[in-house]
Amino acid sequence: MGKVDYSKYAKLSPFELKDNLIALAQSKTDRMMLNAGRGNPNFLATIPRRAFFQLGLFSATESEFSFSYMPEGLGGFPRPVGLQSRFDNFILENRDKPGVVFLGKAVSYVRDQLGLDPDLFLLEMVEGILGCNYPVPDRMLRVSETIIKEYVLREMGVRGMQKRDLDLFAVEGGTAAMAYIFNSLKENKIIKNGDRIAIGSPIFTPYLEIPKLNDYQLEEVLIEADPKLGWQYPESELRKLEDPSIKAFFLVNPSNPPSVKMSDEGLAILADIVKKRPDLIILTDDVYGTFADNFKSLFAICPDNTILVYSFSKYFGATGWRLGVIALSNNNVLDKQIANLSKKEKKELEDRYSSLTTDPASIKFIDRLVADSRNVALNHTAGLSTPQQVQMVLFALFNMMDSRQSYKKAVKSVVRERDAALYRQLGVDVPTDPNAVDYYTLVNLENTSRTLYGDEFDVVLGF
């Protein structure tokens, strides 16, 4: 067999390299290989999915009240009048079917606990699941946004912020959020070629690749977590952010792959840094926050400086659904930085967004994100598909209605037992860390080999 030239793979992203490894694994039927190339959970939330499909059946029937005289399977928009009564009958007649009772309780919860209009909620869900209208508002459906705000504030540990104090943009998962954010930061002249951006390391590898693209040409400054400190950022590393040449700090919290949340001490240091650097932009991907105990996002500590990205993909086992949100405070630093641009830059931006409103200077950054996601000209068709937003709402309600947090306890138990099983099979003690999330783990081979085989084996391995 000829010698394989592996150098051609050197520049591939780990995710593209993974595809080559899978092809290699499948090249012989007797070759065994585990695909650990993605953090895709193999568990998922079933109740909100069953509710989604039952709601779809009800909604399809609602649409058939129009054009029912035609035989071609033609339906119309759902009728608001009498919708709640017909829905109640549907619940009673089908309460023995999985997911139906949850739907009835969801409407009650929205009315009694969240104080929202149940008729508006139900109509939004029925129209949304049918996908018969463009998303209006394009940023996020109105009642849906209110519900997801409640969910985000709870799960991200935000206290004292009212729902009216933040805005959400529903997007196709966390990766789409990052693509939109970097693009709009560039388009709105908040970051420019050659600017310095700090990145919490180690991190999800593609996030290291985005700033280097020709689109941005940013200089990366790594904020290195220390394995000896349980993968927390040392104060000396965080203090790098006091350098005014660093425009933004980009991190995943809880981290990926160390899988630990930032400690309270680290959060306090960052809060102190922001007091000294009120211009600092923090971009945090908190997709794993729902797996952590007593999680507190940087959005809870520095809301006006933080762009929060949250995805429903991991916790609900919904990577294929592509569900996420971008959250921004109404008093965010991005709007302030746009307001402080030069006259020339402001004029360029007013020209860019002039087709959207007679006062383009007043457009908030989060609404610029929406417009930029469709190259501005196609803003009228922007927005996450409405069936996706419906499933997102059902996921959130499922979590909030679970007063005993049974699903959360079960999910945490699954990931933590798997983590413990790995270390037990290695023959070493299971690490204990109150900040650990355990969705991933990094095995210290040096310490493990020394524990199992002594110092001499470390020398053999080259440590």
Backbone hydrogen bonds, N-H to C=O, Kabsch-Sander energy under -0.5 kcal/mol:
donor,donor_aa,acceptor,acceptor_aa,energy
6,Y,4,V,-1.0
8,K,5,D,-0.6
9,Y,6,Y,-1.8
10,A,7,S,-1.6
12,L,9,Y,-1.4
16,E,13,S,-0.6
17,L,13,S,-2.8
18,K,14,P,-1.9
19,D,15,F,-0.9
20,N,16,E,-1.3
21,L,17,L,-2.0
22,I,18,K,-2.3
23,A,19,D,-2.1
24,L,20,N,-2.0
25,A,21,L,-2.5
26,Q,22,I,-2.0
27,S,24,L,-1.0
28,K,25,A,-0.5
31,R,28,K,-1.6
32,M,30,D,-0.6
36,A,34,L,-1.1
45,A,316,F,-1.7
46,T,44,L,-0.6
50,R,46,T,-2.9
51,A,47,I,-2.4
52,F,48,P,-1.6
53,F,49,R,-2.1
54,Q,50,R,-2.3
55,L,51,A,-2.7
56,G,52,F,-2.0
57,L,53,F,-1.8
58,F,54,Q,-2.3
59,S,55,L,-2.7
60,A,56,G,-2.4
61,T,57,L,-1.8
62,E,58,F,-2.0
63,S,59,S,-2.1
64,E,60,A,-1.1
65,F,62,E,-1.4
66,S,63,S,-1.2
70,M,67,F,-1.9
76,G,63,S,-3.1
83,L,80,P,-1.9
86,R,82,G,-2.2
87,F,83,L,-2.3
88,D,84,Q,-2.5
89,N,85,S,-2.0
90,F,86,R,-2.0
91,I,87,F,-2.3
92,L,88,D,-2.2
93,E,89,N,-2.6
94,N,90,F,-1.4
95,R,92,L,-0.7
97,K,94,N,-2.4
100,V,97,K,-1.9
101,V,97,K,-0.6
103,L,99,G,-1.5
104,G,100,V,-1.9
105,K,101,V,-2.4
106,A,102,F,-2.3
107,V,103,L,-1.8
108,S,104,G,-1.7
109,Y,105,K,-2.8
110,V,106,A,-2.5
111,R,107,V,-1.9
112,D,108,S,-3.4
113,Q,109,Y,-2.2
114,L,109,Y,-1.7
116,L,110,V,-2.5
121,F,117,D,-2.2
122,L,118,P,-2.7
123,L,119,D,-2.4
124,E,120,L,-2.3
125,M,121,F,-2.3
126,V,122,L,-2.6
127,E,123,L,-2.8
128,G,124,E,-2.1
129,I,125,M,-2.6
130,L,126,V,-1.4
131,G,127,E,-1.1
132,C,127,E,-1.2
145,E,141,L,-2.7
146,T,142,R,-1.7
147,I,143,V,-2.1
148,I,144,S,-2.7
149,K,145,E,-2.4
150,E,146,T,-1.7
151,Y,147,I,-2.0
152,V,148,I,-3.0
153,L,149,K,-2.8
154,R,150,E,-2.0
155,E,151,Y,-2.8
156,M,152,V,-2.4
157,G,154,R,-1.2
158,V,153,L,-2.2
159,R,157,G,-0.6
165,D,162,Q,-1.9
166,L,163,K,-1.3
167,D,328,L,-2.6
169,F,326,I,-1.9
170,A,139,R,-2.2
171,V,324,G,-2.9
173,G,171,V,-2.0
176,A,172,E,-0.6
177,A,173,G,-1.7
178,M,174,G,-2.1
179,A,175,T,-2.1
180,Y,176,A,-2.7
181,I,177,A,-2.7
182,F,178,M,-2.6
183,N,179,A,-1.9
184,S,180,Y,-2.6
185,L,181,I,-2.6
186,K,182,F,-1.8
187,E,183,N,-2.9
188,N,184,S,-2.2
189,K,186,K,-1.7
190,I,185,L,-2.3
191,I,185,L,-1.6
194,G,217,Q,-2.7
195,D,192,K,-2.5
196,R,245,S,-0.9
197,I,219,E,-2.8
198,A,248,A,-3.2
199,I,221,V,-2.4
200,G,250,F,-2.8
201,S,223,I,-2.8
207,Y,204,F,-2.0
208,L,205,T,-2.0
209,E,205,T,-0.8
209,E,206,P,-0.6
210,I,206,P,-1.6
213,L,209,E,-0.6
213,L,210,I,-1.6
216,Y,213,L,-1.7
217,Q,213,L,-3.0
218,L,211,P,-2.9
219,E,195,D,-3.1
220,E,218,L,-0.5
221,V,197,I,-2.3
223,I,199,I,-2.7
224,E,222,L,-0.8
225,A,201,S,-3.3
226,D,232,Q,-2.8
229,L,226,D,-1.7
230,G,227,P,-1.4
231,W,226,D,-1.9
232,Q,226,D,-0.8
237,E,234,P,-0.8
238,L,234,P,-2.2
239,R,235,E,-2.5
240,K,237,E,-1.4
241,L,238,L,-2.1
242,E,239,R,-1.8
243,D,240,K,-1.8
246,I,243,D,-1.9
247,K,196,R,-2.8
247,K,245,S,-0.7
248,A,196,R,-0.7
249,F,281,I,-2.9
250,F,198,A,-2.9
251,L,283,L,-2.4
253,N,285,D,-2.1
255,S,260,V,-2.6
259,S,255,S,-0.7
261,K,435,N,-2.7
267,L,263,S,-2.3
268,A,264,D,-2.2
269,I,265,E,-2.0
270,L,266,G,-2.2
271,A,267,L,-2.3
272,D,268,A,-2.0
273,I,269,I,-2.3
274,V,270,L,-2.4
275,K,271,A,-1.4
276,K,272,D,-1.3
277,R,273,I,-2.2
280,L,277,R,-2.1
281,I,247,K,-1.7
282,I,305,N,-3.1
283,L,249,F,-3.1
284,T,282,I,-0.6
284,T,307,I,-2.3
285,D,251,L,-2.2
286,D,284,T,-0.7
286,D,309,V,-2.8
289,G,286,D,-2.0
291,F,288,Y,-1.7
292,A,289,G,-1.2
295,F,292,A,-0.5
297,S,156,M,-2.8
300,A,297,S,-1.3
301,I,297,S,-0.8
302,C,298,L,-3.6
305,N,302,C,-1.3
306,T,302,C,-0.8
306,T,303,P,-0.6
307,I,282,I,-3.4
308,L,306,T,-0.7
308,L,327,A,-2.1
309,V,284,T,-2.6
310,Y,325,V,-2.3
312,F,323,L,-2.4
313,S,323,L,-0.5
316,F,312,F,-1.4
317,G,314,K,-0.9
318,A,313,S,-3.0
319,T,313,S,-0.5
321,W,318,A,-1.0
322,R,318,A,-0.9
324,G,171,V,-1.8
325,V,310,Y,-2.8
326,I,169,F,-1.9
327,A,308,L,-2.8
328,L,167,D,-2.1
329,S,303,P,-0.7
330,N,165,D,-2.7
332,N,329,S,-1.1
333,V,304,D,-2.7
336,K,332,N,-1.2
337,Q,333,V,-2.2
338,I,334,L,-2.2
339,A,335,D,-2.0
340,N,336,K,-1.1
341,L,338,I,-1.4
346,K,342,S,-2.7
347,K,343,K,-2.4
348,E,344,K,-2.0
349,L,345,E,-2.0
350,E,346,K,-2.6
351,D,347,K,-2.2
352,R,348,E,-1.8
353,Y,349,L,-2.1
354,S,351,D,-0.7
356,L,353,Y,-1.8
357,T,353,Y,-0.7
362,S,359,D,-1.8
363,I,360,P,-1.4
367,D,364,K,-0.5
368,R,364,K,-1.8
369,L,365,F,-2.2
370,V,366,I,-1.3
371,A,367,D,-2.1
372,D,368,R,-3.2
373,S,369,L,-1.7
374,R,371,A,-1.5
375,N,372,D,-1.9
376,V,371,A,-3.3
377,A,375,N,-3.8
378,L,374,R,-1.8
379,N,376,V,-2.1
381,T,378,L,-2.0
382,A,379,N,-2.1
389,Q,385,S,-1.7
390,V,386,T,-2.1
391,Q,387,P,-2.2
392,M,388,Q,-2.2
393,V,389,Q,-2.2
394,L,390,V,-2.4
395,F,391,Q,-2.3
396,A,392,M,-2.4
397,L,393,V,-2.9
398,F,394,L,-2.2
399,N,395,F,-1.8
400,M,396,A,-2.6
401,M,397,L,-2.9
402,D,398,F,-0.7
402,D,399,N,-0.5
403,S,401,M,-1.8
405,Q,402,D,-1.8
409,K,405,Q,-2.4
410,A,406,S,-2.2
411,V,407,Y,-2.7
412,K,408,K,-2.6
413,S,409,K,-2.2
414,V,410,A,-2.1
415,V,411,V,-2.2
416,R,412,K,-2.4
417,E,413,S,-2.3
418,R,414,V,-1.9
419,D,415,V,-1.9
420,A,416,R,-2.5
421,A,417,E,-2.5
422,L,418,R,-1.9
423,Y,419,D,-1.7
424,R,420,A,-2.5
425,Q,421,A,-2.3
426,L,422,L,-1.6
427,G,423,Y,-1.1
428,V,423,Y,-2.1
436,A,433,D,-1.8
437,V,259,S,-2.9
438,D,259,S,-1.2
443,V,441,T,-0.6
444,N,442,L,-0.5
445,L,443,V,-1.2
448,T,444,N,-2.6
449,S,445,L,-2.8
450,R,446,E,-2.0
451,T,447,N,-2.4
452,L,448,T,-2.3
453,Y,449,S,-2.9
454,G,450,R,-1.7
457,F,454,G,-0.6
458,D,454,G,-1.0
459,V,455,D,-1.5
460,V,456,E,-1.5
461,L,457,F,-2.0
462,G,458,D,-0.8
462,G,459,V,-0.7
463,F,458,D,-2.4
